[in-house]
């Protein structure tokens, strides 16, 4: 059975040019920055995006940030140079999910 592209909720970019980075962040551990939990190019990036779309995870396109984060080892914290861009993405995700960001432990 074939499925029309219009039936898909998201159009995926061409595989050969695709770069994807998945981040994880627990706001309850205020002493830790977001971590890179997956990254890849081409087919691997395509799979990261497919998994995110299938799980309803919000995806934000930012080619410059993705390129910067591909240099970070998996299971490592993001570099300080990426904090502002990642904070903007987290704000976008909270807004898209109609949630307020959680207050970190020890926060006021």
Buried (B, 14 or more C-beta within 10 A) or exposed (E): EEEEEEEEEEEEBEEEEBBBBBBEBEBEEEEEBBBBBBBBBBEBBBBBBBEBBEEEEBEBEBEEBBEBBBEBEEEEBBEEEBEEBBEEBBEEBBEEEEEEEEEBEEEE
